[in-house]
Amino acid sequence: MVARLYKSKKHIIALQTEHKCVLDLCRHLQEEGYGITYLPVENNDLINLEHLEKAIRPDTALVSIMMVNNEIEVIQQMEEMRKLGQKQSVFFLTNSAQAQGKISIDAGKWNVDWMSISGPKVYGSKRIGACYIPCRLKVRIDPHISDGGQEDCLRSGTLAHSLVIGFGEAGRIAQEEIEVLPSSPTSPALYMTTTYTNATTTTNPNNSPTMSRGKADTKKQKSKANTKEDQKTDKKGRNLKWTTPYSKITIREVENLLGIRLALRGIPVKQMLEGKRGLLGPDTILEAKREVYKGLVRYLDAGGYLTESDPDFKEANINDIVAFTIYPMLALFKHKTMQNLHLSREKEIISKDSSTSGMEEFVVMDYISHNKMKYVLIVEAKKVSLAEARKQCFLAMKDMWDCNGGGTVYGFVTMGERWRMVSFDGTFKMSNKMELLFDSMDTDEEGWMADYSILIECFNVALSNGGKDPVEVV
């Protein structure tokens, strides 16, 4: 369509590393008499801008560049290349299918003439895609399918509404999951390999999974968490230093790495506990439930029953609810079993100022260790950070399992009033939601004990697990 704009201009420039569909089309145009220049890339897989400038001829109609190549792991210099094209009045087409949902795309800033995207690349439906054509472009292009008048006469026929809506929703979700890459990345996959390796090698140097192959010296590209370079502040002066390697990996990369979907289907809590053993007997568990109930009632009596929908609800509310839930259980468990348990809390802030108007989303990770071996994890998060919380929970549990040399590790993801239990023994399992609080619980101890206290039984199983070796019931 684009190549046939000019009858007098029959020269096209394309990369040798373009997608096969583009290269096949170029070969077809060659048979029609078009001249095609297949531009090579340098050793770093980037285009040499001087070579591109020299390749542009007076009869060049179009330059076609693949923005992100997922196979050789490179992001091309779009803005610089487009400036060269504009200087010589050449149209610019880019295939952005592998870029969407992974890096920030700014077609206006890059001033591209045409840009194509694809539904399946962001987990949308197959058989749907889109071509961005800016309003400023007054040039008419040949229609893809003639007669009918749809899409400004560029593509006749009625599109399937379900595909379009699904594509749009998938694009919205993908945009929310985009993580900020380094200032001048040339290999996004290598960047993710480096940051994830940093997260794992500190605890398990002999078993460090990588996201994909890398071609540079990762020692030079290490992005160490919580260093002075990370201690930045936003416009309001708030400390944003707690952005760790777990935060820098996107949800999609985590799913590919672990081979699961983070939106794991929950199973009944009793099924999660079936066949599991705990160190505390029924009488002690009943005592623990009463202690937790009393603490929560005192907390709610002082501060009121707040939920995410309340404007006064803060991150501290979740921290407090978790503390009133786990501290009595931990104290009782240590006293009854004489096990050397240790709780460490690590706050991680995921700052997304551009999408939250300055609000900081956060995740707090509570590690419980036995004789310096971590085996229980609690991840606290507000609802807007729940996907990030689950991502970090699964990654941290995989690290814990690797460090322990196997066995079973447990995790809990909570927004305060709702909890989920996660187990990993080589395979992830996740429970249905467990409700912990309700509005009138201060006057209904019996109801809470019957329907809301199963979380304490979950903690008994998790704490009794002890890392690598299963423990005996006493």
N, C-alpha and C positions, 0 to 999 in steps of 0.2 A: 504493500500500500504506500509506504513512505518513499520507497526507492523510485516509484513511478511519478513523483511530483514533477520532476523536470525531464523533459525529453532531451535537453541539451547537456544535462549533467548525469553522466552514467558511471560515476566512480564512487565506490563505497569502501569505508575502512572498518574492519572488524578485528577483534583480538583472536590470536591463535587459540587462546584458552576460553573462548566463548562457549556457551552451551551448544550441544550438538544440533538442536533445532535451528539455531541461528546460522551455524556453519553450513548445514544442509540447504537452507534457503539461499545463502550466498552462492553456493555452487549452482543452484537452479538459476539464479540471476545471471551467473556467468554464461550459462547456456543461451540466455536471451541477449547476450552481447554486452553486459555490464562488466566493468573492470573492478576487481576486488583486490584490495591490499590487506593481507593477513598480517597484522602487526604482532611481532613477538614481544615477550615480556623479559625483564631483566632477571638476574639470579634471585632477586628478592620477590619475584613474581609481580612486581609493579611495572606499569608502563613507563618507558623513558619519554618524558614530555618533549624533549628535543626531537626524538624520532617521530613522535606523533605530528609535531608541527611540520616536519619535512615531508611527511607522507601526504599531507593535505594538498590537493592540486586545485587548479581553477575549476575543474569539472567535478570536484568532489561534492556529492549531494548529501552524504550522511556519514556520521561516525557512530558506530554501535559498540557500546562498552558494557560489559557485565559488571555491575557495581560490586557485588560480593561473590567470590567464587568459593563455594564450600569445600571443593575438592583440594584446592591448593592453599586454602586458608588465607585469603587476602582481601583487603578493602582497597579499592582503587581511589585515586585522588580526583574525586568527581568535580569539585569546584574549579581546580586548576585546569583540568582538561576542558571544561565547558568554556572557560575564558579564551582558550586557544581557538575553539570552534567559532565563538562569537566574533573574534577578531577577523576571521576569514570567511564569515557568513556561511557557515556550514551547520546543518541541522544535527541535533544530538539526540540519540536514542539510547536508553539504558534499561537493561533487564535487572529489575530489583527484587526478583522473586526470593533470592536467598538472603536479602538484606532486611526485608520486612519482619518486624517483630524481634529483631536481633540488635539492630542499631537504629539510632534516630535518623529518620529520612526527612529531608527538607527540600522538596522539589523546587520551591520558590527561591530558596537561597542558592541552590545549584543552578537554577535557571534552565533546567532541562526542557527539551521540546516534547519528548514523549517518554513515558516511563511505564513499564509493565509490571504487574504484581500478580500473584497466584494464590488461590484459595487454599489448596492442600498444604502449602508451605507454612501456614499458620494454624494448621489443624482445622481448617474450614473444609467444606465439601469439595469433592472433585468436580470437574467440569465447570468450574467458575473461576474467572480471573477478571482483571480490569486493566485498562490502559488510561493513564493520566495524560490529558491533553489540556494545557493551560489556555485560558480565555484569550490571552494576548496573541496566541498563534492564529493568524488569519488565513493560513494556508489550508486549502482543502486537500484531503487525502482520499485515495480510492477506497470505497466502502468494502468492508470484509464480506458482507452479503448484501446484494442489491435488492431494491424494491421493498417497500414497506414503510420506510421513513423513521423507524425507531432509532434511538440513540443518535439523533441529529443526522440520520441517513448514513451512519457509519456501519451499523450492524443491524440489519433488519431481522425481525422475528421477536416474539415475546419471550423475555427471559423468565426463568423459573423464580418466583418470588422467594421460595424457601431457600434456594441456593444463595440468592443475593443477601437475604437477611442473615443467614448463617455465616457468610463470608464477612459481612460487616461486624457481627458480634465477635467472630474469631479475631478479626483485626483489632477490635477494641481491647480484648483480653490480652492479646500479644503486646500491644502498646503499653499496657500497665505493667507487663513483666520485664520490659526492657531494663537492663542494668547499665550503669554508666561505665563505658570503657575508658582506658587511659587516654591521655590527651592526644597522642598521635599513634594510634594502633595501626599496624599493618597486618597483623594476624590475630583475629579475635579468638580463634580456637587455641592458639599458643598462649594467649593471655589467660584464658580460662584454665589451661593445663597448669600454668605456673601458679596461679593463686590457689587452686585446689590442692596442688602438691604441697604448698606452704602450709595449708590447713592440716594435712595429714602427716607429713614427715616429722613434725615436731613430736608427735606421740607414737608414730609407728613407722620408722624409717625403712623397715624392710618390706612394707606392704603398702605402697602409695599408688592408688589408682590414678590414672590420668584421663583427661577428657578426650584427647586425640593426639595424633603425632605432632611433634614440634620440631622446628628446624633451626632454632637459634639456641644460644647458651642461656639456659633458664636462670643461671646464677646472676646474669646481668639484668634479668627482667623481674627478679623477685619483688613482690609487692607485699612487704611485711606489714602485718596488721598492728595497729596501736603504736606506731612509731611517731616521731615528731612530725613526719610528713603527713600523717593522717589526722593530726590534731588541728583540725580546721574548725572554723565557726561559720554559722550562717549570718544573714544580714542582721539578725537580732542578737548576735553574739553568743548563741548557744553552742555548746561543745558538741561536735559531731564526730569525735575521734573514734567512737566504737563502731566502726564499719569494718568488719573482719572478712577474711576470705570466704566464709560461708555466705556472707551477704552478697558477694560479688558474682556468684554463680546463679544463672537464671534458673527458674523452675524447670524449663524445658531441658536444659543441660543435665540437671539433677535426675530427671526422669530417664534420660538416655543413659546416664552413668549407672544408675541403680537398676535399670531394667524394669521399672514399675511406673504406674501413674500415681502421683501424690494424692489424687482424689480417690483413694483406696476405699472400696466398699466396706463399711463397718459390719461387724458381726456382733451378736448379743454378748453382753458383758459376761454373763454366766458361762457362755461357751468359751470365752477367753480364759476363764479361771478353771474350767473343767480339767481335772487331772493334775492340777498344779498343787504344790505343797507350800505350807507356810509355817514359820517357827512359832507364831503366837496362836494359842488355843482359843476356843470360842469365848471363854470368860474374859480373857485379856482383850480380845477384839471388841467385845461389848464395852469394856472399860474405855478403850480407845475411842470408840464411837461417841460415848457420853462426853468425854473430854473435848473432842472436836466440836460436838454440838454446842456445849456450853461456851466455848471460845467464840464460835461464829455468832451465837445469839448476842453475846456481849458486844461484839464488834458492830453488828447491825443495830443494836439498841443505841449505840453511841453515834453512829454515822448515818443510820437509815438504810433502807434497802434501795441501793442504786443499781441501775442496769446501764448498758451501753446507750440506751435512748435518752438517759438523763444528761442534761448539759453539765452537771457537776461531776460526772463520772470521769475519773482520771486514771492514769497508769498506776498510781499509788493504790487505788482501790483493788486492782488485781493483785498487786504485790501483797497487800494486807490479807486478802482472802486466802491466798496461797500459804502465807505464813501461819495464819490461824488454823489451817488445815493440816499442814505437814509437821509443824513443830511439836504438837502434842504426840503425834504418832511416832516421830523420830525419837523423842525423849523416852517414851514408854518402851519402844523397841530396843533401844540401847540398854535401858535398865533391866529389862527382862532377859535379854539374850547375851548381854555383856559383849556384844560385837562392837568393834572399833569403827563406827560410822562417822563420816565427815561430810558436811554440806558446804558447797561453795557456790556462790551466786555470781554470774557474769552477765552484765548488762550490755546488750548490743543494740545500738540505735541504727535503724535504716532510715536515712534522711532522704525524703523525696519531695523537696520543697516545690519543685515545678508542678507536681501533680496534686499536692495537698495544701497549697497556699501557705506554706511555712510550717505546717504541723509536722511534728516528728513522729514517725511510726517506730515502734520499739519491739524488741524481743528480749526477754530475760531468760537465761538458761541456768537452771539449778542442777548442779551435778551432785549426786550422792555416791560416795566412794567407800569401799571397805578395804582396809589395809592398802590404801593408795590405788586401789583398782576401781575405776568408775564403772558402775553397772546400772544405775537408775538416773534418768534425766527427766526434768520437768521444764517445759517450755511455756512461758507466760507471754501472752500477746493480746492486744486489742483486736476487735473484729476486722479492722481494715488491714491488719498485719497477719491474719490467720494463715494465709497461703505461705508467707515467708516463714512463719513459725513452724509450720509442718515441714517445710523444706529443710530448715536448719535442724529440726528434730531428727529427721531421717538420716541426714548426713552425719550428725554427731553420733547417733546410735551405731551407724556402720563403722565409724572410727573406733568407738568403744569396743565393739565386737571384735574388730581386727586386733586391737591392743590386748584384749583379754585372751586371744587365741581361740575364740569360739565360745561355746556355751550359749547363754541367752541373756540379752539385755532388755531393759524395759524403759519406756518413755511415756510421758504424759503431756498432752497439749491442752492448755486451758485458757479460757477467757475469764476465769474467776468463778462464775456461777455454773459454767458447763465444762466438762472434762472429757477427754478421750484417752484410752490406754492403748499403747502401741508395744508390740513385742517383736524382737528380731533374733532369730536363731539360724540365720541364713536366708530366711523368708520373712517378709514383713506381714504382720497381722495388726489390724486396728479395730477397736471396739466401736459400738454405737455410742452416741452421746450419753453422758451421765450428768444428770442435773444434781447440783449440790445445794442450791438455795431456793427458797420460795418465800413469798411475801409475808405469810403469817406463820412462819416456822417457829417463832418465839412462843407461840401458844399451842404448838402441835408437835411436841417431842416424839410422840408415838408414830405420827405420820412420817417424820423425818427419818427415824430409825428404821422404819419398814421400807421406805421407797427411795431414800436419798443417801443412805450411808454405805452403799456397796463400794464406794470409792476406797473406804478404809480397808476392805477386804482385798482390793486390788493392790494397795500399798503393802499389805502383809505378804502377798505373793511376790511382789517385785523386790522388796527389801530382803526377803528370805532367800532369794535366788543366789545372792552372794557372788555373782560374777561367773566364773568358768564352770565350777562344779556345783551340781545340785545339792541342796542341804537336806538334812533329815528333819522330820517333824519331831518336836519335843513336846 
